[in-house]
Amino acid sequence: MKLKRIIVARHAAYTGEHPNIVLNETGRTQSWELAQKLAKIAAGTVCLISSSAPRALQTAEIVGVALGVPTPAAEEALWEDSYHPGLPIASLAPFLLKRYAGGIETADTLVIIGHKDHGGPLADYLATEIVGTEVKSNCPELWYAQACMLELGTRTTTLIK
C-alpha cells in the first residue's frame, strides 16, 4: 500500500432540520477554504470518501473539485445519528479499508469527510489497521470544516483549521 497520509475532516456549517440539512453560505465558504488548504497538502493520488449526509456530501464535492476528485464516494456507514444507524468508529476502519480497498491501495492520500465524532479517532483506527500497530493522533473533536491529518510514515498529526 502506498498510502502516505489520512485526513479526516468534519463537514462545514449547515442549516435546516432533518432530513433537509444542507450547507449554508458560511458552510460553502468554509468548504472552499478547507478545499484550498487540503489541495496544498494532499499530494498525489487522492481517495475521497464522504458520509452520505447531504451536508457532508456538499462539503466533499467542493473539496473534491480542488483535489481533482469530481465524485466523492458516498458512504452510509459514516452517517450515524438518531435517524441513521451508521457504524461505530471502531468498526468503520476495517469496513472502509475493505469496501474501498481498490481506491485506498492506489492512493497517496485518503480524505474522509464525516462528522464531529470522527476526527482523530477514525484516523487512529485507520492508521492502526494499515500499519499494524496502535497509532494515536491526539486530534481533538473537530469543529465545522476542520480536519485531522495523520502522516503514516512519521505518525505526525496536524490539526487543519
TORTI-677099 format. One record per residue (C-alpha): residue in one letter; y negated, z negated, x. Coordinates in steps of 0.2 Angstrom, whole numbers, padded with zeros to 4 digits, always signed. Layout:
AYZX ...
This chain:
M+0000+0000+0000 K-0017+0005+0007 L-0027-0007-0004 K-0041-0015+0006 R-0051-0024-0007 I-0050-0031-0025 I-0066-0033-0036 V-0065-0042-0052 A-0081-0041-0062 R-0087-0048-0079 H-0094-0036-0092 A-0113-0036-0095 A-0123-0044-0108 Y-0120-0039-0126 T-0125-0041-0145 G-0115-0041-0161 E-0101-0050-0170 H-0083-0047-0168 P-0077-0033-0169 N-0093-0024-0166 I-0098-0032-0150 V-0107-0019-0139 L-0119-0019-0124 N-0137-0022-0127 E-0151-0014-0117 T-0151-0029-0105 G-0132-0026-0103 R-0134-0007-0100 T-0147-0011-0086 Q-0136-0024-0079 S-0121-0012-0079 W-0131+0001-0070 E-0137-0012-0057 L-0119-0018-0054 A-0113+0000-0053 Q-0126+0003-0039 K-0120-0012-0029 L-0102-0008-0031 A-0105+0010-0026 K-0111+0004-0009 I-0095-0007-0006 A-0081+0002-0015 A-0077+0014-0001 G-0063+0027-0003 T-0052+0030-0017 V-0055+0018-0032 C-0043+0012-0046 L-0054+0006-0061 I-0046-0004-0075 S-0056-0012-0089 S-0052-0024-0103 S-0051-0014-0119 A-0065-0024-0127 P-0080-0012-0131 R-0092-0022-0120 A-0081-0021-0105 L-0077-0003-0108 Q-0095+0001-0109 T-0098-0008-0093 A-0083+0001-0084 E-0089+0018-0090 I-0106+0015-0082 V-0098+0008-0066 G-0086+0022-0066 V-0099+0036-0065 A-0107+0028-0050 L-0089+0026-0042 G-0084+0044-0046 V-0070+0037-0059 P-0076+0045-0075 T-0062+0037-0086 P-0058+0019-0083 A-0040+0014-0089 A-0042+0003-0105 E-0030-0012-0104 E-0027-0023-0120 A-0019-0036-0109 L-0036-0040-0101 W-0044-0044-0118 E-0040-0062-0123 D-0050-0071-0136 S-0047-0078-0153 Y-0044-0061-0161 H-0034-0053-0146 P-0019-0062-0138 G-0021-0054-0121 L-0011-0061-0106 P-0014-0077-0097 I-0022-0074-0080 A-0006-0079-0070 S+0004-0066-0080 L-0009-0052-0078 A-0007-0049-0059 P+0011-0044-0059 F+0009-0035-0076 L-0006-0025-0069 L+0002-0021-0052 K+0017-0014-0061 R+0008-0005-0075 Y-0004+0004-0064 A+0006+0005-0048 G+0003+0023-0045 G-0016+0021-0046 I-0017+0005-0036 E-0005+0010-0022 T-0016+0025-0018 A-0032+0016-0020 D-0043+0008-0006 T-0052-0002-0019 L-0046-0010-0036 V-0060-0013-0048 I-0056-0023-0064 I-0070-0026-0077 G-0065-0041-0088 H-0072-0057-0095 K-0079-0073-0088 D-0062-0082-0085 H-0055-0068-0074 G-0066-0068-0059 G-0059-0077-0044 P-0043-0082-0052 L-0037-0065-0056 A-0042-0059-0039 D-0032-0073-0031 Y-0017-0069-0041 L-0018-0051-0037 A-0020-0053-0019 T-0006-0066-0018 E+0006-0054-0026 I+0000-0040-0014 V+0000-0049+0002 G+0015-0061-0002 T+0006-0077+0002 E-0006-0088-0008 V-0024-0082-0007 K-0039-0092-0013 S-0055-0083-0015 N-0066-0098-0021 C-0076-0087-0033 P-0085-0096-0047 E-0084-0092-0065 L-0093-0075-0067 W-0109-0073-0077 Y-0114-0056-0085 A-0112-0041-0073 Q-0107-0052-0058 A-0091-0048-0048 C-0080-0057-0035 M-0074-0046-0021 L-0059-0051-0010 E-0056-0041+0006 L-0037-0041+0008 G-0037-0039+0027 T-0049-0054+0031 R-0047-0063+0015 T-0066-0064+0014 T-0074-0067-0003 T-0091-0061-0008 L-0099-0065-0025 I-0109-0050-0031 K-0124-0054-0042 
